[in-house]
Each structure stands twice: as structure tokens, then as C-alpha cells.
Amino acid sequence: AKKNKKSATAVAEAAATKQKEEEEYEEEEEIEVEEEMELLQVDVGDIIKVKQILDETVAGTLVTEDLSAHGEAVQVEEEYSHDNLKLFLMALACGFAAVAQFGLATDFPKNRLWLGVCCASYFCISGILQLIMTFIDKDCIMMTKPLSDPQAIKLVKNGGNKLMDKYGIRVRSQFPRFSEYYTVILEFQGKDSPTEFVTETWSVGQFFDVDGFFDEEGVMLEVEKLYRRFEAGKYDRPDGKGGSADKKKKTN
């Protein structure tokens, strides 16, 4: 009987020790999570920095695994070919500038012809880049590829969007000077005169407090709702009616 009592006591002590260790481990995990969730602080008067942070958060949210209403079965992939083209042109322009600066300038004026060719090439390529950014990119911050997975295409088409297997998504953002309102627009990339789009506008005060601390999770949740509206084919109308924008106007 004494042996049974001792064994029962030992088991109880072992269980209590194990429970205590688990509680300590959970407390340590909570502390680590709190440390990881340190909020980003910015100067809200710097509109360029504010827009940069908002744009990066929007772009990052659109490539997360759990963005779609269909779960991980539908994955949105970013399109890099356009950015790669611009990087190539930048590198080519820098190459001409480096040759002119370090390879030809020492023998000036003997090789002034080649020096002039390099300088002209640099300015021409830089001009082409500026034209691309001004007239093609405009307010675009990201482009995605069309869906290619058969299961994902089937799920999205059944959900209401019939075009995401043909066109990628063009993500646009607008944050006018001296304005507190930030706008995100999702439309089809490569479609002539796209009339299928969704848009949402928020006050930056919804995501930044008076001290400049940024609510990243709040932005991610709003972008997720906007994307799911696009994925479901619940587009806004070109006249500004329909969708959440119209609801806000009616509320106001």
C-alpha cells in the first residue's frame, strides 16, 4: 500500500512539473510574439514614406498564402518580367556611364567620339526608363500572373470571376499630396480598357496613430477584403456606383 502511495505521489509530482514547464514555455512564446509584433513608427508628415509603407504592405499582402477565400488552393504570383526589363535597362545605362567615366575619360580628347556615344546612350536609356515609369507604370505598384493551376481556375470561376486565368491583376495606388486618403485599385492587367475593377479608399488615420505607429495587420485585413471582392467578380461600376465606394457615399 505504501509503495502504491509513493508511486501515485511521484506520478502526481511528475504531472505537476510537466504542467509547470508547459506553462513556462507558453509564457516564453507569448513574450517572443509580443517582441516580434513591435509596431513600425514613421513620421506621418512624410507622405512619401507613408505611401511607401502602405504600398509595400499592399503588395506583400497580395502574395500571402491565405489571401484567397478558397484558401491555399488559389495562389497569386507576382509578375517580375516588367521589373526585370527596367532593371536590365538601368544596368545597361550604368554600364555606358561606367565605360565613359573610367574607360574613356582618361584619353580625352582622343576618344571623344566614343565618349559622346556612351554619354548619349546613357541619357537615351534613362529617358526611356522615365517614359516607361510615366506613361506605362503610372500609379501601378505591382502586377500578378494569370492563374495557371486548373483547380484554382475552377474554384475562382465557380466563385464568380471568369477572367483571372486570362489576365493578371494590376495593382494601383493613389495618395494625392495634401490628402489624408489612400486609394487602392485592382484591375486586369493587359485588358484593353478594363471596366472590371474594384477600388477602396481609406483615411491614413485608420492605420497610423498620432505618434506614427503603423497598424500593418489592419491594412492587410482591408486589402484581403478588397481582393476577395475582386476574386468573386463583385466589381465596381465605372460611374462610381456600386461596391463599397457607393455604400460610403450613401452612408455620408
C-alpha positions as CSV (number, residue, x, y, z in Angstrom):
1,A,0.0,0.0,0.0
2,K,2.9,2.3,0.9
3,K,4.5,1.6,-2.4
4,N,1.3,2.4,-4.3
5,K,1.0,5.7,-2.4
6,K,4.6,6.6,-3.2
7,S,4.2,5.8,-6.9
8,A,0.9,7.8,-7.0
9,T,2.7,10.7,-5.4
10,A,5.6,10.5,-7.8
11,V,3.2,10.5,-10.8
12,A,1.3,13.5,-9.4
13,E,4.6,15.4,-8.9
14,A,5.7,14.5,-12.4
15,A,2.4,15.7,-13.9
16,A,2.6,18.9,-11.9
17,T,6.2,19.5,-13.1
18,K,5.3,18.8,-16.7
19,Q,2.3,21.2,-16.5
20,K,4.5,23.9,-14.9
21,E,7.1,23.5,-17.7
22,E,4.4,23.8,-20.3
23,E,3.0,27.0,-18.8
24,E,6.5,28.5,-18.6
25,Y,7.1,27.5,-22.3
26,E,3.7,29.2,-23.3
27,E,4.7,32.3,-21.4
28,E,8.0,32.5,-23.2
29,E,6.2,32.0,-26.6
30,E,3.8,34.9,-25.7
31,I,6.8,37.1,-24.8
32,E,8.5,36.3,-28.1
33,V,5.3,37.0,-30.1
34,E,5.0,40.4,-28.3
35,E,8.6,41.2,-29.1
36,E,8.1,40.2,-32.8
37,M,5.0,42.4,-33.1
38,E,6.8,45.7,-32.5
39,L,4.9,48.3,-34.4
40,L,6.7,50.4,-37.1
41,Q,6.8,54.1,-36.3
42,V,7.1,56.7,-39.1
43,D,6.8,60.5,-39.4
44,V,3.2,60.8,-40.7
45,G,4.1,64.2,-42.2
46,D,6.4,62.5,-44.6
47,I,3.8,61.5,-47.2
48,I,6.4,59.7,-49.5
49,K,7.4,57.4,-46.6
50,V,3.8,56.8,-45.6
51,K,2.9,55.8,-49.2
52,Q,5.9,53.6,-49.5
53,I,5.0,51.7,-46.3
54,L,1.4,51.3,-47.4
55,D,2.4,50.2,-51.0
56,E,4.8,47.6,-49.6
57,T,2.1,46.3,-47.3
58,V,-0.5,46.1,-50.0
59,A,2.0,44.2,-52.4
60,G,3.1,41.9,-49.6
61,T,-0.5,41.0,-48.7
62,L,-1.5,40.0,-52.2
63,V,1.1,37.2,-52.3
64,T,0.3,35.7,-48.9
65,E,-0.9,32.1,-48.8
66,D,-4.2,32.7,-47.1
67,L,-5.3,35.6,-49.2
68,S,-8.0,33.8,-51.2
69,A,-11.4,32.9,-50.0
70,H,-10.6,29.4,-51.3
71,G,-7.6,29.0,-49.1
72,E,-4.2,27.9,-50.2
73,A,-5.7,26.2,-53.4
74,V,-5.6,29.7,-55.1
75,Q,-2.2,31.3,-55.0
76,V,-1.5,34.7,-56.6
77,E,2.0,35.0,-58.1
78,E,3.8,38.3,-58.8
79,E,4.8,39.1,-62.4
80,Y,8.5,40.1,-62.5
81,S,9.2,40.4,-66.2
82,H,8.3,44.1,-66.4
83,D,10.5,44.9,-63.4
84,N,13.3,42.8,-64.9
85,L,13.1,44.7,-68.1
86,K,13.5,48.0,-66.2
87,L,16.4,46.6,-64.2
88,F,18.1,45.5,-67.4
89,L,17.8,49.0,-68.8
90,M,19.1,50.5,-65.6
91,A,22.1,48.2,-65.6
92,L,22.8,48.9,-69.3
93,A,22.6,52.7,-68.7
94,C,25.0,52.3,-65.7
95,G,27.3,50.2,-67.9
96,F,27.6,53.0,-70.5
97,A,28.2,55.6,-67.7
98,A,30.9,53.4,-66.2
99,V,32.7,53.0,-69.5
100,A,32.5,56.7,-70.1
101,Q,33.8,57.6,-66.7
102,F,36.5,55.0,-66.1
103,G,37.4,53.6,-69.5
104,L,37.3,56.6,-71.9
105,A,37.7,59.8,-69.9
106,T,41.4,59.3,-69.3
107,D,42.3,59.5,-73.0
108,F,40.1,62.5,-73.7
109,P,40.0,64.2,-76.3
110,K,41.4,61.3,-78.5
111,N,38.3,59.2,-78.0
112,R,35.8,61.9,-77.6
113,L,33.6,60.3,-80.3
114,W,33.2,57.1,-78.2
115,L,32.8,59.2,-75.1
116,G,30.0,61.1,-76.7
117,V,28.3,57.8,-77.8
118,C,28.4,56.4,-74.3
119,C,27.0,59.7,-72.8
120,A,24.2,59.8,-75.4
121,S,23.4,56.2,-74.8
122,Y,23.2,56.8,-71.1
123,F,20.8,59.7,-71.4
124,C,18.7,57.9,-74.1
125,I,18.2,54.8,-71.9
126,S,17.5,56.9,-68.9
127,G,14.9,58.8,-70.9
128,I,13.3,55.5,-72.0
129,L,13.0,54.4,-68.3
130,Q,11.4,57.7,-67.4
131,L,8.9,57.4,-70.2
132,I,8.1,53.8,-69.0
133,M,7.5,55.0,-65.5
134,T,5.5,58.0,-66.5
135,F,3.2,56.6,-69.3
136,I,3.1,52.8,-68.7
137,D,3.6,52.2,-64.9
138,K,1.8,55.4,-63.8
139,D,0.4,54.6,-60.4
140,C,1.0,50.8,-60.7
141,I,2.8,49.2,-57.7
142,M,2.5,45.6,-58.6
143,M,1.4,43.1,-61.3
144,T,0.5,39.5,-61.0
145,K,0.4,36.5,-63.3
146,P,-2.8,34.9,-64.6
147,L,-3.9,31.8,-62.7
148,S,-2.4,28.6,-64.2
149,D,-3.4,25.9,-61.8
150,P,-6.5,24.1,-63.1
151,Q,-8.0,23.6,-59.6
152,A,-7.5,27.3,-58.8
153,I,-9.1,28.3,-62.1
154,K,-12.1,26.1,-61.5
155,L,-12.6,27.5,-57.9
156,V,-12.3,31.1,-59.0
157,K,-14.6,30.7,-62.0
158,N,-17.2,29.0,-59.8
159,G,-16.9,31.9,-57.4
160,G,-17.8,34.5,-60.0
161,N,-14.6,35.7,-61.7
162,K,-14.3,34.3,-65.3
163,L,-11.1,36.2,-66.3
164,M,-8.4,35.5,-63.8
165,D,-7.0,32.7,-65.9
166,K,-6.6,35.0,-68.9
167,Y,-5.3,38.2,-67.2
168,G,-3.1,39.1,-64.3
169,I,-4.0,41.7,-61.7
170,R,-2.7,45.3,-62.0
171,V,-2.5,46.9,-58.5
172,R,-2.6,50.6,-58.4
173,S,-2.4,53.0,-55.5
174,Q,-3.1,56.7,-55.2
175,F,-2.2,59.1,-52.4
176,P,-2.6,62.7,-53.6
177,R,-0.5,65.5,-52.0
178,F,-2.1,67.3,-49.0
179,S,-4.7,64.5,-48.8
180,E,-5.3,62.0,-46.0
181,Y,-7.0,59.4,-48.2
182,Y,-5.2,56.4,-49.7
183,T,-6.8,54.5,-52.5
184,V,-6.1,51.0,-53.9
185,I,-7.4,49.8,-57.2
186,L,-7.4,46.2,-58.6
187,E,-8.0,45.7,-62.3
188,F,-7.0,43.3,-65.0
189,Q,-3.5,43.7,-66.5
190,G,-3.3,43.7,-70.3
191,K,-7.0,44.0,-70.9
192,D,-8.0,46.8,-73.3
193,S,-10.0,49.5,-71.5
194,P,-10.6,47.4,-68.4
195,T,-14.0,48.0,-67.0
196,E,-13.8,45.3,-64.4
197,F,-12.1,46.7,-61.3
198,V,-12.6,47.2,-57.5
199,T,-11.4,50.2,-55.5
200,E,-11.3,51.2,-51.9
201,T,-10.3,54.4,-50.2
202,W,-9.2,54.7,-46.6
203,S,-8.0,57.6,-44.4
204,V,-4.4,57.0,-43.3
205,G,-5.6,57.9,-39.8
206,Q,-7.2,54.4,-39.8
207,F,-3.7,52.8,-39.9
208,F,-1.5,55.4,-38.2
209,D,-2.0,56.8,-34.7
210,V,-0.9,60.3,-33.7
211,D,2.6,59.1,-32.8
212,G,3.1,57.5,-36.2
213,F,2.7,53.8,-35.2
214,F,1.6,51.7,-38.1
215,D,-1.2,49.1,-37.9
216,E,0.1,46.7,-40.6
217,E,-2.4,44.0,-39.7
218,G,-5.3,46.4,-40.2
219,V,-4.1,47.2,-43.8
220,M,-3.7,43.5,-44.6
221,L,-7.2,42.8,-43.5
222,E,-8.6,45.6,-45.6
223,V,-6.6,44.5,-48.7
224,E,-7.7,40.9,-48.2
225,K,-11.4,42.0,-48.3
226,L,-10.8,44.1,-51.4
227,Y,-9.1,41.2,-53.2
228,R,-11.8,38.7,-52.3
229,R,-14.4,41.1,-53.7
230,F,-12.4,41.2,-56.9
231,E,-11.9,37.4,-56.9
232,A,-15.7,37.0,-56.5
233,G,-16.4,39.2,-59.5
234,K,-18.1,41.9,-57.5
235,Y,-16.7,44.8,-59.5
236,D,-17.3,48.5,-59.0
237,R,-19.1,50.3,-61.8
238,P,-17.1,52.9,-64.0
239,D,-19.6,55.6,-63.0
240,G,-18.5,55.2,-59.4
241,K,-21.7,53.5,-58.3
242,G,-21.8,50.0,-56.8
243,G,-19.3,48.4,-54.4
244,S,-18.1,49.9,-51.2
245,A,-17.5,53.3,-52.6
246,D,-21.2,53.8,-53.3
247,K,-22.0,52.5,-49.9
248,K,-19.8,55.1,-48.3
249,K,-21.4,57.9,-50.3
250,K,-24.9,56.7,-49.3
251,T,-23.8,56.5,-45.6
252,N,-22.3,60.0,-45.7
